[in-house]
Structure formats: C-alpha cells, structure tokens
Amino acid sequence: MDVVIVGAGTFGGSLAWWLAREGHGVTLVDQFEPGDRRASSGGETRLLRCAHGEDADYTAMARRARTLWRELEAESDEDLFVECGYAWFARRDDGWEAASEPVLAAQGIPAERLDVAEVAGLYPTFRGDGLAFVLLEPEAGVLRAERSVRTLAAQAAAHGARILRARAVPNGRAAVLEDGTRLEGDVVVWACGPWLGTLFPDLVTLKVTRQEPLFLDGGPAWRAPLPAWCDYDAGRWGSADIDGLGVKAAIDEDGPPVDPDAELTGEALTEPQVRAYLRERFPALGDAPLLRTHACRYEITPDTHFIAAPHPEQPGVWIVGGGSGHGFKHGPALAERIVAALKGRAELPPHFALGERPNSRNLRTRGDGD
Ligand SMILES: Cc1cc2nc3c(=O)[nH]c(=O)nc-3n(C[C@H](O)[C@H](O)[C@H](O)COP(=O)(O)OP(=O)(O)OC[C@H]3O[C@@H](n4cnc5c(N)ncnc54)[C@H](O)[C@@H]3O)c2cc1C
C-alpha cells in the first residue's frame, strides 16, 4: 500500500511510523518541520493518563499508546516518556475519578485511591482543601512532546518513508503541493490538526482556541519526578519541572478563538487564575517566578471525540484529527487502529465519524481535556 500523509503531528507522524515499519510506501508532508511549535502537538510536554471516566475505549487506547510509545523509545533509543505518575484530585465521591476506577481495574491498569493526608508526602507543599480523595495512576506520566513527534518522523524515515516540507491542498484524490506537484497514493490521509476545518469546511467542524500553559520556577524541590496532576472539577492541571523547563500549570477551559495561521503570542492571560489555584493547592508555587508561557492551539470537535474517517466522496481519502485537547498521548494507538481499518480488519467506532455523531456522549463531563 502507498500512503500519502499530510500533517506530521502526533496523528500523522504516528501513522507514518506505523505504516513505514510495516513496509508500506509512505510520503509524509508537512508545512513545518516535525515538532514545530505552531502545530497542536508542539510544545515540550504532554500528559499521558489512562483514566477517561466511564469510557473504556479511550482508556484502553491510552494504555495501548503507552506501550507503543515505549516501543518507539526502544527502537529509537530516545527518552520520551517520564513515568512520574498522575494524581487526580477528586472533589466528589461520585465524579469522573470514581467513574474511572472500575474501568481501570477491569483493564488491569494500576490505580490507587489515596487519602488526602497521604498525598501531602507526594509534593513539596500540598493542601487538600475541598478534596474527597486522590486517585493515583502510578504508571501514567509525561511525554516529551516535540521530541516524540520528531522521533516518529525520524523512525518513519528510518523505515523508508519520504519526508517532505510543503503546504498541500486537497484536489480530488490527490494532495497538491504549492509547486504544483501532485501526490497520489492508494490512500491519502489529511491529519492536519487545527487546519482541517479550513481544508474541509463542509466536512469538519472544529473550534480552534488559544491555550496557554504557564511555566514557573519552583526551585529544585519541584524538579523531581513528582506526579502530574489534574483537579478535574476545578479545571486545573499541571506537572512538575521536567528537564528544567519549570513547573507547568494551566487552566482547563477553552481559550479565545484563534485562526490556525495566526501567530501565537506569549502573554500570560490566565496567570491570575493559575496563581490563585496554586496558592490554594501548592502554596509554595503561588508566587513562584513565571518563566514563560507557551501558547498553542486546541482543535475541538463539538463532542470532543476524535475524527478518523474516510472522505464520503473521494475513495481512498481519509481525514484524521479533532484531538480536542486530549489527543497527543493516543497517537500511535490511533494509528494502529486506522491501519487495521484501512486493511478491512477492524472498524472504527461511530464517534470517530465525520459529520454529526448523534449518539456520542461528550467526553467532557466538566470542562476541557488535558
Ligand atoms: C496547551 C495544550 C495542552 C495539551 N495537553 C495535552 C495533554 O496533556 N495530553 C494529550 O494527550 N493531549 C494534549 N493536548 C492535545 C494534543 O496536543 C492534540 O490533540 C494533538 O497534538 C493533535 O495532533 P494532530 O496531529 O492532530 O495535530 P497537529 O499537531 O497540529 O499536526 C497537524 C500538522 O499538519 C500540518 N498541516 C496542516 N495543514 C497543512 C497543509 N495544508 N499542508 C501541510 N501541512 C499541514 C501542520 O503543520 C501540523 O504539523 C494539548 C494541546 C494543547 C494545545
């Protein structure tokens, strides 16, 4: 099978790696270098957790992806995943965290329910006000995002993929580059992140927003591999200082709408809310110096489920994206499923379809993804 993939983010890059290592012909095209900060997959880190409330399918996909990221590490000799654990700060006994527990248990994914008092020892400073319990996923952690995306493309190339830097537009079954080159294959996949809605306005509805994780200087105590965290009902999340980048903290609400091609500025619009939360939960971080912000784009589908589906009118053309703030970790596992579907060996779930997905349940039971 010869496959053209436009878009070298986590979705397109994973697909290129998967197909190339199976021996298929792959051409991977991107307007930027793989790992560029303007892509939704850009930025230094992304969290990887398996808990998805009641949703067993995303839970299993995240776990499978963790295994595949480890395979990519072994194959490339790159250090991509920091297994620091992931702590869910549960405000209710019947919320997202409690719903996740039986799903994780049924799939044999380690998770421990901790008393709030036990959690104090996990962080240099911690206050558990307002929390009912904490759910710790000890085998979750943080992916080095840009490095992971670059590694996907590099390993795809090592297995024979051709990597091109160019902007493409769809033309029937082909991808046409700015210099007029027509790329055709048995399959052409458009994995274009926030740009998908512009490329396929009749088929894809995405809300593209500006998000801004903040990086704070917490000092040496926060440079250990402490668990990443999410206070789901409060819409706050973060991770300790990985690679000296600073403690990462963000609010989990959709930011202002932004054009996919707009320059992303570095101002810290959410700093007051982030600091207010840190003062309450991790008092020592409340006044930690701000090192920088790294704005990037969410591309959110109306129900926050991904898109992975064939074009309704162009045989062999596929559209993949709609990461909706939680797509990064899933890249290699979603690629595996798409390849199985291309070969007719498995079907993708209806909530990955194009257009309206009337029976899908929005994954967000509180706010945004993480
Ligand atoms: C602040 C922030 C925090 C996040 N945190 C997490 C997290 O903790 N965990 C998690 O799992 N997910 C997280 N996400 C979501 C995740 O990063 C995205 O869902 C995922 O990276 C989307 O990947 P993608 O491959 O679909 O898109 P992209 O990474 O945007 O890749 C698309 C690529 O297509 C290229 N392209 C587009 N149009 C064209 C064209 N016409 N021609 C050529 N090339 C083109 C682009 O240049 C780009 O490189 C976060 C996102 C943000 C913004």
The ligand as an SDF file (V2000), in Angstrom:
LIG
                    3D

 53 58  0  0  0  0  0  0  0  0999 V2000
   -1.8480   23.5460   25.5570 C   0  0  0  0  0  0  0  0  0  0  0  0
   -2.1910   22.1590   25.1230 C   0  0  0  0  0  0  0  0  0  0  0  0
   -2.0740   21.1410   26.0450 C   0  0  0  0  0  0  0  0  0  0  0  0
   -2.4060   19.8430   25.6810 C   0  0  0  0  0  0  0  0  0  0  0  0
   -2.2340   18.8620   26.5930 N   0  0  0  0  0  0  0  0  0  0  0  0
   -2.4210   17.5620   26.2290 C   0  0  0  0  0  0  0  0  0  0  0  0
   -2.0650   16.5290   27.1300 C   0  0  0  0  0  0  0  0  0  0  0  0
   -1.5940   16.7880   28.2280 O   0  0  0  0  0  0  0  0  0  0  0  0
   -2.2540   15.2510   26.7220 N   0  0  0  0  0  0  0  0  0  0  0  0
   -2.7430   14.9480   25.4890 C   0  0  0  0  0  0  0  0  0  0  0  0
   -2.8880   13.7600   25.1800 O   0  0  0  0  0  0  0  0  0  0  0  0
   -3.0700   15.9260   24.5900 N   0  0  0  0  0  0  0  0  0  0  0  0
   -2.9100   17.2210   24.9370 C   0  0  0  0  0  0  0  0  0  0  0  0
   -3.1890   18.2320   24.0540 N   0  0  0  0  0  0  0  0  0  0  0  0
   -3.8350   17.9160   22.7630 C   0  0  0  0  0  0  0  0  0  0  0  0
   -2.8710   17.3850   21.7460 C   0  0  0  0  0  0  0  0  0  0  0  0
   -1.6510   18.0960   21.7890 O   0  0  0  0  0  0  0  0  0  0  0  0
   -3.5160   17.4620   20.3470 C   0  0  0  0  0  0  0  0  0  0  0  0
   -4.7850   16.8220   20.3990 O   0  0  0  0  0  0  0  0  0  0  0  0
   -2.6670   16.7290   19.3180 C   0  0  0  0  0  0  0  0  0  0  0  0
   -1.3210   17.1450   19.4040 O   0  0  0  0  0  0  0  0  0  0  0  0
   -3.2150   16.9820   17.9190 C   0  0  0  0  0  0  0  0  0  0  0  0
   -2.3290   16.3970   16.9890 O   0  0  0  0  0  0  0  0  0  0  0  0
   -2.5790   16.4320   15.4190 P   0  0  0  0  0  0  0  0  0  0  0  0
   -1.5470   15.5490   14.8190 O   0  0  0  0  0  0  0  0  0  0  0  0
   -3.9980   16.1560   15.1180 O   0  0  0  0  0  0  0  0  0  0  0  0
   -2.3670   17.9630   15.0180 O   0  0  0  0  0  0  0  0  0  0  0  0
   -1.0370   18.8410   14.8110 P   0  0  0  0  0  0  0  0  0  0  0  0
   -0.0330   18.5220   15.8330 O   0  0  0  0  0  0  0  0  0  0  0  0
   -1.4520   20.2610   14.6760 O   0  0  0  0  0  0  0  0  0  0  0  0
   -0.4640   18.3300   13.4470 O   0  0  0  0  0  0  0  0  0  0  0  0
   -1.0270   18.7340   12.2250 C   0  0  0  0  0  0  0  0  0  0  0  0
    0.0990   19.0370   11.2670 C   0  0  0  0  0  0  0  0  0  0  0  0
   -0.4710   19.2680    9.9960 O   0  0  0  0  0  0  0  0  0  0  0  0
    0.3000   20.2490    9.3580 C   0  0  0  0  0  0  0  0  0  0  0  0
   -0.5190   20.8610    8.3070 N   0  0  0  0  0  0  0  0  0  0  0  0
   -1.7260   21.4310    8.4720 C   0  0  0  0  0  0  0  0  0  0  0  0
   -2.2240   21.8380    7.2920 N   0  0  0  0  0  0  0  0  0  0  0  0
   -1.2780   21.5240    6.3700 C   0  0  0  0  0  0  0  0  0  0  0  0
   -1.2150   21.6770    4.9580 C   0  0  0  0  0  0  0  0  0  0  0  0
   -2.2240   22.2320    4.2640 N   0  0  0  0  0  0  0  0  0  0  0  0
   -0.1220   21.2380    4.3190 N   0  0  0  0  0  0  0  0  0  0  0  0
    0.9110   20.6630    5.0240 C   0  0  0  0  0  0  0  0  0  0  0  0
    0.8970   20.5000    6.3350 N   0  0  0  0  0  0  0  0  0  0  0  0
   -0.1980   20.8960    7.0230 C   0  0  0  0  0  0  0  0  0  0  0  0
    0.6640   21.2140   10.4610 C   0  0  0  0  0  0  0  0  0  0  0  0
    1.7970   21.9870   10.1360 O   0  0  0  0  0  0  0  0  0  0  0  0
    0.8920   20.2760   11.6350 C   0  0  0  0  0  0  0  0  0  0  0  0
    2.2530   19.9520   11.8180 O   0  0  0  0  0  0  0  0  0  0  0  0
   -2.8720   19.5540   24.3720 C   0  0  0  0  0  0  0  0  0  0  0  0
   -2.9720   20.5730   23.4360 C   0  0  0  0  0  0  0  0  0  0  0  0
   -2.6180   21.8700   23.7970 C   0  0  0  0  0  0  0  0  0  0  0  0
   -2.7060   22.9420   22.7630 C   0  0  0  0  0  0  0  0  0  0  0  0
  1  2  1  0
  2  3  1  0
  2 52  2  0
  3  4  2  0
  4  5  1  0
  4 50  1  0
  5  6  2  0
  6  7  1  0
  6 13  1  0
  7  8  2  0
  7  9  1  0
  9 10  1  0
 10 11  2  0
 10 12  1  0
 12 13  2  0
 13 14  1  0
 14 15  1  0
 14 50  1  0
 15 16  1  0
 16 17  1  0
 16 18  1  0
 18 19  1  0
 18 20  1  0
 20 21  1  0
 20 22  1  0
 22 23  1  0
 23 24  1  0
 24 25  2  0
 24 26  1  0
 24 27  1  0
 27 28  1  0
 28 29  2  0
 28 30  1  0
 28 31  1  0
 31 32  1  0
 32 33  1  0
 33 34  1  0
 33 48  1  0
 34 35  1  0
 35 36  1  0
 35 46  1  0
 36 37  1  0
 36 45  1  0
 37 38  2  0
 38 39  1  0
 39 40  1  0
 39 45  2  0
 40 41  1  0
 40 42  2  0
 42 43  1  0
 43 44  2  0
 44 45  1  0
 46 47  1  0
 46 48  1  0
 48 49  1  0
 50 51  2  0
 51 52  1  0
 52 53  1  0
M  END
$$$$
